Amino acid sequence: MSLFKRMKKAYQAGFGPSRFQAARQIIHCPHCGRDIFEQSRALLNTSGLTLLGLDWLNQSASILICHHCGYIQ
Ligand SMILES: [Zn+2]
């Protein structure tokens, strides 16, 4: 296998859409029932820090985006 193919395979395995678990249960989309998600981060803004222009100090949360229908949880 070429280096490019190995890098592509590693990228797809590590960063692409995949299955996730919580409390040893596979997470399923409540809208369509599929189990493949894209993981991302979302900033949890507060009005006080936004007023001061310091949004970057707010905490962030992990979000899962259903690969099939786009439902976010
Ligand atoms: Zn879905």
N, CA, C, O and the ligand as a Tripos MOL2 file, in Angstrom:
@<TRIPOS>MOLECULE
protein
  293   291    74     0     0
PROTEIN
NO_CHARGES

@<TRIPOS>ATOM
      1 N           0.8560   -1.1870    0.0000 N.3       1 MET1
      2 CA          0.0000    0.0000    0.0000 C.3       1 MET1
      3 C           0.8930    1.2400    0.0000 C.2       1 MET1
      4 O           1.8570    1.3270    0.7610 O.2       1 MET1
      5 N           0.5580    2.1880   -0.8600 N.am      2 SER2
      6 CA          1.3780    3.3940   -0.9590 C.3       2 SER2
      7 C           1.2070    4.2830    0.2670 C.2       2 SER2
      8 O           0.2400    4.1600    1.0190 O.2       2 SER2
      9 N           2.1700    5.1770    0.4480 N.am      3 LEU3
     10 CA          2.1110    6.1040    1.5870 C.3       3 LEU3
     11 C           0.8410    6.9510    1.5260 C.2       3 LEU3
     12 O           0.1980    7.1910    2.5480 O.2       3 LEU3
     13 N           0.4820    7.4040    0.3130 N.am      4 PHE4
     14 CA         -0.7180    8.2300    0.1630 C.3       4 PHE4
     15 C          -1.9600    7.4590    0.6000 C.2       4 PHE4
     16 O          -2.8060    7.9960    1.3150 O.2       4 PHE4
     17 N          -2.0710    6.1990    0.1720 N.am      5 LYS5
     18 CA         -3.2410    5.4020    0.5490 C.3       5 LYS5
     19 C          -3.2760    5.1540    2.0470 C.2       5 LYS5
     20 O          -4.3480    5.1720    2.6510 O.2       5 LYS5
     21 N          -2.0940    4.9190    2.6670 N.am      6 ARG6
     22 CA         -2.0650    4.7170    4.1230 C.3       6 ARG6
     23 C          -2.4800    5.9800    4.8590 C.2       6 ARG6
     24 O          -3.2200    5.9230    5.8400 O.2       6 ARG6
     25 N          -1.9890    7.1420    4.3700 N.am      7 MET7
     26 CA         -2.3600    8.4090    5.0040 C.3       7 MET7
     27 C          -3.8580    8.6750    4.8430 C.2       7 MET7
     28 O          -4.5080    9.1500    5.7750 O.2       7 MET7
     29 N          -4.4090    8.3670    3.6570 N.am      8 LYS8
     30 CA         -5.8380    8.5740    3.4180 C.3       8 LYS8
     31 C          -6.6630    7.6710    4.3310 C.2       8 LYS8
     32 O          -7.6710    8.1040    4.8910 O.2       8 LYS8
     33 N          -6.2360    6.4190    4.4810 N.am      9 LYS9
     34 CA         -6.9510    5.4670    5.3330 C.3       9 LYS9
     35 C          -6.9030    5.9170    6.8020 C.2       9 LYS9
     36 O          -7.9110    5.8490    7.5050 O.2       9 LYS9
     37 N          -5.7290    6.3770    7.2630 N.am     10 ALA10
     38 CA         -5.5930    6.8520    8.6370 C.3      10 ALA10
     39 C          -6.4410    8.0930    8.8630 C.2      10 ALA10
     40 O          -7.0520    8.2540    9.9200 O.2      10 ALA10
     41 N          -6.4770    8.9810    7.8520 N.am     11 TYR11
     42 CA         -7.2870   10.2050    7.9750 C.3      11 TYR11
     43 C          -8.7590    9.8430    8.0840 C.2      11 TYR11
     44 O          -9.4720   10.3780    8.9330 O.2      11 TYR11
     45 N          -9.2210    8.9260    7.2180 N.am     12 GLN12
     46 CA        -10.6270    8.5420    7.2380 C.3      12 GLN12
     47 C         -10.9940    7.8360    8.5390 C.2      12 GLN12
     48 O         -12.1020    8.0050    9.0470 O.2      12 GLN12
     49 N         -10.0740    7.0500    9.0780 N.am     13 ALA13
     50 CA        -10.3530    6.3210   10.3200 C.3      13 ALA13
     51 C         -10.3790    7.2550   11.5170 C.2      13 ALA13
     52 O         -11.1630    7.0520   12.4440 O.2      13 ALA13
     53 N          -9.5240    8.2840   11.5080 N.am     14 GLY14
     54 CA         -9.3930    9.1430   12.6740 C.3      14 GLY14
     55 C         -10.2420   10.3880   12.6630 C.2      14 GLY14
     56 O         -10.5680   10.9010   13.7330 O.2      14 GLY14
     57 N         -10.6180   10.9020   11.5030 N.am     15 PHE15
     58 CA        -11.2750   12.2030   11.4560 C.3      15 PHE15
     59 C         -12.6080   12.2000   10.7230 C.2      15 PHE15
     60 O         -13.3570   13.1720   10.8110 O.2      15 PHE15
     61 N         -12.9090   11.1570   10.0230 N.am     16 GLY16
     62 CA        -14.1470   11.1330    9.2600 C.3      16 GLY16
     63 C         -15.3330   10.7770   10.1260 C.2      16 GLY16
     64 O         -15.1850   10.5440   11.3260 O.2      16 GLY16
     65 N         -16.5160   10.7320    9.5240 N.am     17 PRO17
     66 CA        -17.7230   10.3400   10.2610 C.3      17 PRO17
     67 C         -17.5590    8.9430   10.8370 C.2      17 PRO17
     68 O         -16.9920    8.0640   10.1870 O.2      17 PRO17
     69 N         -18.0500    8.7330   12.0480 N.am     18 SER18
     70 CA        -17.9230    7.4140   12.6660 C.3      18 SER18
     71 C         -18.9910    7.2240   13.7430 C.2      18 SER18
     72 O         -19.8270    8.0970   13.9780 O.2      18 SER18
     73 N         -18.9380    6.0580   14.3860 N.am     19 ARG19
     74 CA        -19.8840    5.7350   15.4590 C.3      19 ARG19
     75 C         -19.3220    6.2330   16.7890 C.2      19 ARG19
     76 O         -18.1080    6.3010   16.9780 O.2      19 ARG19
     77 N         -20.2260    6.5790   17.7040 N.am     20 PHE20
     78 CA        -19.8140    7.0510   19.0200 C.3      20 PHE20
     79 C         -20.6070    6.3050   20.0820 C.2      20 PHE20
     80 O         -21.7140    5.8290   19.8300 O.2      20 PHE20
     81 N         -20.0230    6.2080   21.2760 N.am     21 GLN21
     82 CA        -20.6810    5.5420   22.3920 C.3      21 GLN21
     83 C         -20.7850    6.4920   23.5730 C.2      21 GLN21
     84 O         -19.9550    7.3820   23.7590 O.2      21 GLN21
     85 N         -21.8390    6.2760   24.3710 N.am     22 ALA22
     86 CA        -21.9940    6.9500   25.6570 C.3      22 ALA22
     87 C         -22.5370    5.8970   26.6070 C.2      22 ALA22
     88 O         -23.5460    5.2560   26.3160 O.2      22 ALA22
     89 N         -21.8750    5.7160   27.7390 N.am     23 ALA23
     90 CA        -22.2540    4.6980   28.7230 C.3      23 ALA23
     91 C         -22.3690    3.3190   28.0750 C.2      23 ALA23
     92 O         -23.3070    2.5700   28.3460 O.2      23 ALA23
     93 N         -21.3920    2.9930   27.2050 N.am     24 ARG24
     94 CA        -21.2960    1.6950   26.5210 C.3      24 ARG24
     95 C         -22.4650    1.4020   25.5830 C.2      24 ARG24
     96 O         -22.7120    0.2440   25.2490 O.2      24 ARG24
     97 N         -23.1770    2.4240   25.1610 N.am     25 GLN25
     98 CA        -24.2840    2.2570   24.2110 C.3      25 GLN25
     99 C         -23.9410    3.0530   22.9560 C.2      25 GLN25
    100 O         -23.5070    4.2020   23.0420 O.2      25 GLN25
    101 N         -24.1400    2.4300   21.7720 N.am     26 ILE26
    102 CA        -23.9450    3.1460   20.5160 C.3      26 ILE26
    103 C         -25.0000    4.2600   20.4320 C.2      26 ILE26
    104 O         -26.1840    4.0240   20.6740 O.2      26 ILE26
    105 N         -24.5610    5.4520   20.0920 N.am     27 ILE27
    106 CA        -25.4810    6.5830   19.9760 C.3      27 ILE27
    107 C         -26.1740    6.5220   18.6140 C.2      27 ILE27
    108 O         -25.5270    6.3660   17.5790 O.2      27 ILE27
    109 N         -27.5110    6.6480   18.6380 N.am     28 HIS28
    110 CA        -28.3030    6.6840   17.4130 C.3      28 HIS28
    111 C         -28.9830    8.0510   17.2930 C.2      28 HIS28
    112 O         -29.3270    8.6790   18.2930 O.2      28 HIS28
    113 N         -29.1640    8.4850   16.0710 N.am     29 CYS29
    114 CA        -29.8430    9.7610   15.8180 C.3      29 CYS29
    115 C         -31.3150    9.6260   16.2120 C.2      29 CYS29
    116 O         -31.9750    8.6860   15.7710 O.2      29 CYS29
    117 N         -31.8510   10.5450   17.0350 N.am     30 PRO30
    118 CA        -33.2550   10.4590   17.4210 C.3      30 PRO30
    119 C         -34.2120   10.7890   16.2770 C.2      30 PRO30
    120 O         -35.4070   10.5080   16.3730 O.2      30 PRO30
    121 N         -33.7040   11.3810   15.2030 N.am     31 HIS31
    122 CA        -34.5700   11.7450   14.0820 C.3      31 HIS31
    123 C         -34.6560   10.6220   13.0410 C.2      31 HIS31
    124 O         -35.7560   10.2300   12.6530 O.2      31 HIS31
    125 N         -33.5080   10.1000   12.5850 N.am     32 CYS32
    126 CA        -33.5220    9.1110   11.5000 C.3      32 CYS32
    127 C         -33.0700    7.7180   11.9460 C.2      32 CYS32
    128 O         -33.2350    6.7530   11.1990 O.2      32 CYS32
    129 N         -32.5090    7.6000   13.1370 N.am     33 GLY33
    130 CA        -32.1140    6.2920   13.6530 C.3      33 GLY33
    131 C         -30.7510    5.8010   13.2100 C.2      33 GLY33
    132 O         -30.3330    4.7260   13.6400 O.2      33 GLY33
    133 N         -30.0350    6.5390   12.3670 N.am     34 ARG34
    134 CA        -28.7040    6.1090   11.9040 C.3      34 ARG34
    135 C         -27.6840    6.3110   13.0340 C.2      34 ARG34
    136 O         -27.9720    6.9690   14.0330 O.2      34 ARG34
    137 N         -26.4900    5.7350   12.8570 N.am     35 ASP35
    138 CA        -25.4940    5.7930   13.9330 C.3      35 ASP35
    139 C         -24.1290    6.3340   13.4940 C.2      35 ASP35
    140 O         -23.1250    6.0860   14.1610 O.2      35 ASP35
    141 N         -24.0850    7.0640   12.3880 N.am     36 ILE36
    142 CA        -22.8360    7.6620   11.9180 C.3      36 ILE36
    143 C         -22.9170    9.1760   12.1030 C.2      36 ILE36
    144 O         -23.8380    9.8330   11.6190 O.2      36 ILE36
    145 N         -21.9230    9.7100   12.8180 N.am     37 PHE37
    146 CA        -21.9150   11.1350   13.1500 C.3      37 PHE37
    147 C         -20.5650   11.7590   12.8310 C.2      37 PHE37
    148 O         -19.5380   11.0810   12.7850 O.2      37 PHE37
    149 N         -20.5960   13.0550   12.6150 N.am     38 GLU38
    150 CA        -19.3970   13.8850   12.4950 C.3      38 GLU38
    151 C         -19.2660   14.6200   13.8230 C.2      38 GLU38
    152 O         -20.2310   15.2260   14.2880 O.2      38 GLU38
    153 N         -18.0980   14.5770   14.4370 N.am     39 GLN39
    154 CA        -17.8980   15.2480   15.7270 C.3      39 GLN39
    155 C         -17.3460   16.6400   15.5050 C.2      39 GLN39
    156 O         -16.5030   16.8590   14.6360 O.2      39 GLN39
    157 N         -17.8360   17.5860   16.3080 N.am     40 SER40
    158 CA        -17.3570   18.9580   16.2120 C.3      40 SER40
    159 C         -17.4070   19.6100   17.5880 C.2      40 SER40
    160 O         -17.7680   18.9610   18.5690 O.2      40 SER40
    161 N         -17.0480   20.8860   17.6650 N.am     41 ARG41
    162 CA        -17.0770   21.6410   18.9210 C.3      41 ARG41
    163 C         -17.9450   22.8750   18.7130 C.2      41 ARG41
    164 O         -17.9930   23.4370   17.6190 O.2      41 ARG41
    165 N         -18.6320   23.2910   19.7810 N.am     42 ALA42
    166 CA        -19.4500   24.4990   19.7330 C.3      42 ALA42
    167 C         -19.1250   25.3550   20.9470 C.2      42 ALA42
    168 O         -18.9640   24.8440   22.0550 O.2      42 ALA42
    169 N         -19.0330   26.6460   20.7300 N.am     43 LEU43
    170 CA        -18.7410   27.5800   21.8040 C.3      43 LEU43
    171 C         -20.0240   27.9020   22.5650 C.2      43 LEU43
    172 O         -21.0500   28.1990   21.9530 O.2      43 LEU43
    173 N         -19.9710   27.8430   23.8880 N.am     44 LEU44
    174 CA        -21.1360   28.1330   24.7260 C.3      44 LEU44
    175 C         -21.0440   29.5870   25.1920 C.2      44 LEU44
    176 O         -20.4960   29.8840   26.2530 O.2      44 LEU44
    177 N         -21.5880   30.4730   24.3830 N.am     45 ASN45
    178 CA        -21.4810   31.9040   24.6680 C.3      45 ASN45
    179 C         -22.3150   32.3200   25.8720 C.2      45 ASN45
    180 O         -23.3910   31.7760   26.1220 O.2      45 ASN45
    181 N         -21.7930   33.3010   26.6150 N.am     46 THR46
    182 CA        -22.5450   33.9350   27.6930 C.3      46 THR46
    183 C         -22.6690   35.4160   27.3420 C.2      46 THR46
    184 O         -21.7730   35.9920   26.7260 O.2      46 THR46
    185 N         -23.7900   36.0300   27.7410 N.am     47 SER47
    186 CA        -24.0250   37.4290   27.3540 C.3      47 SER47
    187 C         -22.9850   38.3690   27.9550 C.2      47 SER47
    188 O         -22.6030   39.3530   27.3220 O.2      47 SER47
    189 N         -22.5230   38.0770   29.1660 N.am     48 GLY48
    190 CA        -21.5400   38.9490   29.8200 C.3      48 GLY48
    191 C         -20.2270   39.0170   29.0720 C.2      48 GLY48
    192 O         -19.7090   40.1030   28.8140 O.2      48 GLY48
    193 N         -19.6800   37.8490   28.7190 N.am     49 LEU49
    194 CA        -18.4000   37.8410   28.0050 C.3      49 LEU49
    195 C         -18.5520   38.3230   26.5620 C.2      49 LEU49
    196 O         -17.6300   38.9090   25.9960 O.2      49 LEU49
    197 N         -19.7400   38.0690   25.9650 N.am     50 THR50
    198 CA        -19.9840   38.5770   24.6090 C.3      50 THR50
    199 C         -20.0170   40.1000   24.6320 C.2      50 THR50
    200 O         -19.4730   40.7450   23.7360 O.2      50 THR50
    201 N         -20.6550   40.6840   25.6570 N.am     51 LEU51
    202 CA        -20.7210   42.1480   25.7960 C.3      51 LEU51
    203 C         -19.3180   42.7460   25.8690 C.2      51 LEU51
    204 O         -19.0610   43.8190   25.3230 O.2      51 LEU51
    205 N         -18.4180   42.0430   26.5470 N.am     52 LEU52
    206 CA        -17.0410   42.5450   26.6990 C.3      52 LEU52
    207 C         -16.1370   42.1510   25.5350 C.2      52 LEU52
    208 O         -14.9660   42.5290   25.5060 O.2      52 LEU52
    209 N         -16.6730   41.3960   24.5770 N.am     53 GLY53
    210 CA        -15.8540   40.9770   23.4330 C.3      53 GLY53
    211 C         -14.8640   39.8860   23.7850 C.2      53 GLY53
    212 O         -13.8310   39.7420   23.1310 O.2      53 GLY53
    213 N         -15.1800   39.1080   24.8290 N.am     54 LEU54
    214 CA        -14.2590   38.0540   25.2770 C.3      54 LEU54
    215 C         -14.8720   36.6540   25.0810 C.2      54 LEU54
    216 O         -14.7440   35.7860   25.9450 O.2      54 LEU54
    217 N         -15.5270   36.4560   23.9520 N.am     55 ASP55
    218 CA        -16.1720   35.1700   23.6820 C.3      55 ASP55
    219 C         -15.2120   33.9900   23.7790 C.2      55 ASP55
    220 O         -15.6140   32.8890   24.1530 O.2      55 ASP55
    221 N         -13.9560   34.2160   23.4460 N.am     56 TRP56
    222 CA        -12.9760   33.1350   23.4500 C.3      56 TRP56
    223 C         -12.7410   32.5670   24.8570 C.2      56 TRP56
    224 O         -12.1570   31.4920   24.9940 O.2      56 TRP56
    225 N         -13.1930   33.2840   25.9150 N.am     57 LEU57
    226 CA        -13.0300   32.7760   27.2790 C.3      57 LEU57
    227 C         -14.1410   31.7870   27.6720 C.2      57 LEU57
    228 O         -14.0160   31.0900   28.6790 O.2      57 LEU57
    229 N         -15.2220   31.7220   26.8850 N.am     58 ASN58
    230 CA        -16.3290   30.8180   27.2030 C.3      58 ASN58
    231 C         -15.9190   29.3580   27.0000 C.2      58 ASN58
    232 O         -14.9850   29.0560   26.2580 O.2      58 ASN58
    233 N         -16.6410   28.4600   27.6770 N.am     59 GLN59
    234 CA        -16.3760   27.0350   27.5240 C.3      59 GLN59
    235 C         -16.9650   26.5520   26.2110 C.2      59 GLN59
    236 O         -17.8100   27.2160   25.6120 O.2      59 GLN59
    237 N         -16.4990   25.3640   25.7640 N.am     60 SER60
    238 CA        -17.0480   24.7770   24.5530 C.3      60 SER60
    239 C         -17.5980   23.3850   24.8760 C.2      60 SER60
    240 O         -17.2910   22.8120   25.9210 O.2      60 SER60
    241 N         -18.4120   22.8540   23.9660 N.am     61 ALA61
    242 CA        -19.0250   21.5390   24.1530 C.3      61 ALA61
    243 C         -18.8080   20.6950   22.9010 C.2      61 ALA61
    244 O         -18.6800   21.2250   21.7970 O.2      61 ALA61
    245 N         -18.7690   19.3740   23.0840 N.am     62 SER62
    246 CA        -18.7010   18.4580   21.9400 C.3      62 SER62
    247 C         -20.0980   18.2980   21.3590 C.2      62 SER62
    248 O         -21.0720   18.1520   22.0980 O.2      62 SER62
    249 N         -20.1930   18.3260   20.0440 N.am     63 ILE63
    250 CA        -21.4740   18.0890   19.3870 C.3      63 ILE63
    251 C         -21.3020   16.9810   18.3560 C.2      63 ILE63
    252 O         -20.2200   16.7930   17.8010 O.2      63 ILE63
    253 N         -22.3950   16.2450   18.1080 N.am     64 LEU64
    254 CA        -22.4160   15.2030   17.0820 C.3      64 LEU64
    255 C         -23.4360   15.6220   16.0300 C.2      64 LEU64
    256 O         -24.5710   15.9670   16.3560 O.2      64 LEU64
    257 N         -23.0260   15.5890   14.7760 N.am     65 ILE65
    258 CA        -23.8960   15.9500   13.6590 C.3      65 ILE65
    259 C         -24.1720   14.6800   12.8620 C.2      65 ILE65
    260 O         -23.2480   14.0600   12.3360 O.2      65 ILE65
    261 N         -25.4470   14.2930   12.7720 N.am     66 CYS66
    262 CA        -25.8110   13.0750   12.0480 C.3      66 CYS66
    263 C         -25.3450   13.1850   10.6000 C.2      66 CYS66
    264 O         -25.6320   14.1720    9.9220 O.2      66 CYS66
    265 N         -24.6230   12.1650   10.1300 N.am     67 HIS67
    266 CA        -24.0770   12.1820    8.7780 C.3      67 HIS67
    267 C         -25.1800   12.0320    7.7280 C.2      67 HIS67
    268 O         -24.9930   12.4160    6.5730 O.2      67 HIS67
    269 N         -26.3350   11.4730    8.1280 N.am     68 HIS68
    270 CA        -27.4200   11.2290    7.1780 C.3      68 HIS68
    271 C         -28.3790   12.4110    7.0690 C.2      68 HIS68
    272 O         -28.6810   12.8600    5.9630 O.2      68 HIS68
    273 N         -28.8670   12.9260    8.2190 N.am     69 CYS69
    274 CA        -29.9120   13.9720    8.1620 C.3      69 CYS69
    275 C         -29.4500   15.3310    8.6870 C.2      69 CYS69
    276 O         -30.1540   16.3210    8.4890 O.2      69 CYS69
    277 N         -28.3030   15.4160    9.3430 N.am     70 GLY70
    278 CA        -27.8070   16.6970    9.8220 C.3      70 GLY70
    279 C         -28.2780   17.0990   11.1910 C.2      70 GLY70
    280 O         -27.9540   18.1900   11.6600 O.2      70 GLY70
    281 N         -29.0530   16.2260   11.8610 N.am     71 TYR71
    282 CA        -29.5240   16.5210   13.2220 C.3      71 TYR71
    283 C         -28.3170   16.7270   14.1450 C.2      71 TYR71
    284 O         -27.3640   15.9490   14.1030 O.2      71 TYR71
    285 N         -28.3570   17.7630   14.9690 N.am     72 ILE72
    286 CA        -27.2570   18.0800   15.8790 C.3      72 ILE72
    287 C         -27.6630   17.7510   17.2960 C.2      72 ILE72
    288 O         -28.7330   18.1500   17.7560 O.2      72 ILE72
    289 N         -26.8020   17.0180   17.9900 N.am     73 GLN73
    290 CA        -27.0440   16.7370   19.4160 C.3      73 GLN73
    291 C         -25.7540   16.8880   20.1810 C.2      73 GLN73
    292 O         -25.7320   16.6970   21.3970 O.2      73 GLN73
    293 ZN        -30.1750   11.5510   11.5680 Zn       74 ZN74
@<TRIPOS>BOND
     1     1     2 1
     2     2     3 1
     3     3     4 2
     4     3     5 am
     5     5     6 1
     6     6     7 1
     7     7     8 2
     8     7     9 am
     9     9    10 1
    10    10    11 1
    11    11    12 2
    12    11    13 am
    13    13    14 1
    14    14    15 1
    15    15    16 2
    16    15    17 am
    17    17    18 1
    18    18    19 1
    19    19    20 2
    20    19    21 am
    21    21    22 1
    22    22    23 1
    23    23    24 2
    24    23    25 am
    25    25    26 1
    26    26    27 1
    27    27    28 2
    28    27    29 am
    29    29    30 1
    30    30    31 1
    31    31    32 2
    32    31    33 am
    33    33    34 1
    34    34    35 1
    35    35    36 2
    36    35    37 am
    37    37    38 1
    38    38    39 1
    39    39    40 2
    40    39    41 am
    41    41    42 1
    42    42    43 1
    43    43    44 2
    44    43    45 am
    45    45    46 1
    46    46    47 1
    47    47    48 2
    48    47    49 am
    49    49    50 1
    50    50    51 1
    51    51    52 2
    52    51    53 am
    53    53    54 1
    54    54    55 1
    55    55    56 2
    56    55    57 am
    57    57    58 1
    58    58    59 1
    59    59    60 2
    60    59    61 am
    61    61    62 1
    62    62    63 1
    63    63    64 2
    64    63    65 am
    65    65    66 1
    66    66    67 1
    67    67    68 2
    68    67    69 am
    69    69    70 1
    70    70    71 1
    71    71    72 2
    72    71    73 am
    73    73    74 1
    74    74    75 1
    75    75    76 2
    76    75    77 am
    77    77    78 1
    78    78    79 1
    79    79    80 2
    80    79    81 am
    81    81    82 1
    82    82    83 1
    83    83    84 2
    84    83    85 am
    85    85    86 1
    86    86    87 1
    87    87    88 2
    88    87    89 am
    89    89    90 1
    90    90    91 1
    91    91    92 2
    92    91    93 am
    93    93    94 1
    94    94    95 1
    95    95    96 2
    96    95    97 am
    97    97    98 1
    98    98    99 1
    99    99   100 2
   100    99   101 am
   101   101   102 1
   102   102   103 1
   103   103   104 2
   104   103   105 am
   105   105   106 1
   106   106   107 1
   107   107   108 2
   108   107   109 am
   109   109   110 1
   110   110   111 1
   111   111   112 2
   112   111   113 am
   113   113   114 1
   114   114   115 1
   115   115   116 2
   116   115   117 am
   117   117   118 1
   118   118   119 1
   119   119   120 2
   120   119   121 am
   121   121   122 1
   122   122   123 1
   123   123   124 2
   124   123   125 am
   125   125   126 1
   126   126   127 1
   127   127   128 2
   128   127   129 am
   129   129   130 1
   130   130   131 1
   131   131   132 2
   132   131   133 am
   133   133   134 1
   134   134   135 1
   135   135   136 2
   136   135   137 am
   137   137   138 1
   138   138   139 1
   139   139   140 2
   140   139   141 am
   141   141   142 1
   142   142   143 1
   143   143   144 2
   144   143   145 am
   145   145   146 1
   146   146   147 1
   147   147   148 2
   148   147   149 am
   149   149   150 1
   150   150   151 1
   151   151   152 2
   152   151   153 am
   153   153   154 1
   154   154   155 1
   155   155   156 2
   156   155   157 am
   157   157   158 1
   158   158   159 1
   159   159   160 2
   160   159   161 am
   161   161   162 1
   162   162   163 1
   163   163   164 2
   164   163   165 am
   165   165   166 1
   166   166   167 1
   167   167   168 2
   168   167   169 am
   169   169   170 1
   170   170   171 1
   171   171   172 2
   172   171   173 am
   173   173   174 1
   174   174   175 1
   175   175   176 2
   176   175   177 am
   177   177   178 1
   178   178   179 1
   179   179   180 2
   180   179   181 am
   181   181   182 1
   182   182   183 1
   183   183   184 2
   184   183   185 am
   185   185   186 1
   186   186   187 1
   187   187   188 2
   188   187   189 am
   189   189   190 1
   190   190   191 1
   191   191   192 2
   192   191   193 am
   193   193   194 1
   194   194   195 1
   195   195   196 2
   196   195   197 am
   197   197   198 1
   198   198   199 1
   199   199   200 2
   200   199   201 am
   201   201   202 1
   202   202   203 1
   203   203   204 2
   204   203   205 am
   205   205   206 1
   206   206   207 1
   207   207   208 2
   208   207   209 am
   209   209   210 1
   210   210   211 1
   211   211   212 2
   212   211   213 am
   213   213   214 1
   214   214   215 1
   215   215   216 2
   216   215   217 am
   217   217   218 1
   218   218   219 1
   219   219   220 2
   220   219   221 am
   221   221   222 1
   222   222   223 1
   223   223   224 2
   224   223   225 am
   225   225   226 1
   226   226   227 1
   227   227   228 2
   228   227   229 am
   229   229   230 1
   230   230   231 1
   231   231   232 2
   232   231   233 am
   233   233   234 1
   234   234   235 1
   235   235   236 2
   236   235   237 am
   237   237   238 1
   238   238   239 1
   239   239   240 2
   240   239   241 am
   241   241   242 1
   242   242   243 1
   243   243   244 2
   244   243   245 am
   245   245   246 1
   246   246   247 1
   247   247   248 2
   248   247   249 am
   249   249   250 1
   250   250   251 1
   251   251   252 2
   252   251   253 am
   253   253   254 1
   254   254   255 1
   255   255   256 2
   256   255   257 am
   257   257   258 1
   258   258   259 1
   259   259   260 2
   260   259   261 am
   261   261   262 1
   262   262   263 1
   263   263   264 2
   264   263   265 am
   265   265   266 1
   266   266   267 1
   267   267   268 2
   268   267   269 am
   269   269   270 1
   270   270   271 1
   271   271   272 2
   272   271   273 am
   273   273   274 1
   274   274   275 1
   275   275   276 2
   276   275   277 am
   277   277   278 1
   278   278   279 1
   279   279   280 2
   280   279   281 am
   281   281   282 1
   282   282   283 1
   283   283   284 2
   284   283   285 am
   285   285   286 1
   286   286   287 1
   287   287   288 2
   288   287   289 am
   289   289   290 1
   290   290   291 1
   291   291   292 2
@<TRIPOS>SUBSTRUCTURE
     1 MET1         2 RESIDUE 1 A MET
     2 SER2         6 RESIDUE 1 A SER
     3 LEU3        10 RESIDUE 1 A LEU
     4 PHE4        14 RESIDUE 1 A PHE
     5 LYS5        18 RESIDUE 1 A LYS
     6 ARG6        22 RESIDUE 1 A ARG
     7 MET7        26 RESIDUE 1 A MET
     8 LYS8        30 RESIDUE 1 A LYS
     9 LYS9        34 RESIDUE 1 A LYS
    10 ALA10       38 RESIDUE 1 A ALA
    11 TYR11       42 RESIDUE 1 A TYR
    12 GLN12       46 RESIDUE 1 A GLN
    13 ALA13       50 RESIDUE 1 A ALA
    14 GLY14       54 RESIDUE 1 A GLY
    15 PHE15       58 RESIDUE 1 A PHE
    16 GLY16       62 RESIDUE 1 A GLY
    17 PRO17       66 RESIDUE 1 A PRO
    18 SER18       70 RESIDUE 1 A SER
    19 ARG19       74 RESIDUE 1 A ARG
    20 PHE20       78 RESIDUE 1 A PHE
    21 GLN21       82 RESIDUE 1 A GLN
    22 ALA22       86 RESIDUE 1 A ALA
    23 ALA23       90 RESIDUE 1 A ALA
    24 ARG24       94 RESIDUE 1 A ARG
    25 GLN25       98 RESIDUE 1 A GLN
    26 ILE26      102 RESIDUE 1 A ILE
    27 ILE27      106 RESIDUE 1 A ILE
    28 HIS28      110 RESIDUE 1 A HIS
    29 CYS29      114 RESIDUE 1 A CYS
    30 PRO30      118 RESIDUE 1 A PRO
    31 HIS31      122 RESIDUE 1 A HIS
    32 CYS32      126 RESIDUE 1 A CYS
    33 GLY33      130 RESIDUE 1 A GLY
    34 ARG34      134 RESIDUE 1 A ARG
    35 ASP35      138 RESIDUE 1 A ASP
    36 ILE36      142 RESIDUE 1 A ILE
    37 PHE37      146 RESIDUE 1 A PHE
    38 GLU38      150 RESIDUE 1 A GLU
    39 GLN39      154 RESIDUE 1 A GLN
    40 SER40      158 RESIDUE 1 A SER
    41 ARG41      162 RESIDUE 1 A ARG
    42 ALA42      166 RESIDUE 1 A ALA
    43 LEU43      170 RESIDUE 1 A LEU
    44 LEU44      174 RESIDUE 1 A LEU
    45 ASN45      178 RESIDUE 1 A ASN
    46 THR46      182 RESIDUE 1 A THR
    47 SER47      186 RESIDUE 1 A SER
    48 GLY48      190 RESIDUE 1 A GLY
    49 LEU49      194 RESIDUE 1 A LEU
    50 THR50      198 RESIDUE 1 A THR
    51 LEU51      202 RESIDUE 1 A LEU
    52 LEU52      206 RESIDUE 1 A LEU
    53 GLY53      210 RESIDUE 1 A GLY
    54 LEU54      214 RESIDUE 1 A LEU
    55 ASP55      218 RESIDUE 1 A ASP
    56 TRP56      222 RESIDUE 1 A TRP
    57 LEU57      226 RESIDUE 1 A LEU
    58 ASN58      230 RESIDUE 1 A ASN
    59 GLN59      234 RESIDUE 1 A GLN
    60 SER60      238 RESIDUE 1 A SER
    61 ALA61      242 RESIDUE 1 A ALA
    62 SER62      246 RESIDUE 1 A SER
    63 ILE63      250 RESIDUE 1 A ILE
    64 LEU64      254 RESIDUE 1 A LEU
    65 ILE65      258 RESIDUE 1 A ILE
    66 CYS66      262 RESIDUE 1 A CYS
    67 HIS67      266 RESIDUE 1 A HIS
    68 HIS68      270 RESIDUE 1 A HIS
    69 CYS69      274 RESIDUE 1 A CYS
    70 GLY70      278 RESIDUE 1 A GLY
    71 TYR71      282 RESIDUE 1 A TYR
    72 ILE72      286 RESIDUE 1 A ILE
    73 GLN73      290 RESIDUE 1 A GLN
    74 ZN74       293 GROUP 0 **** ****
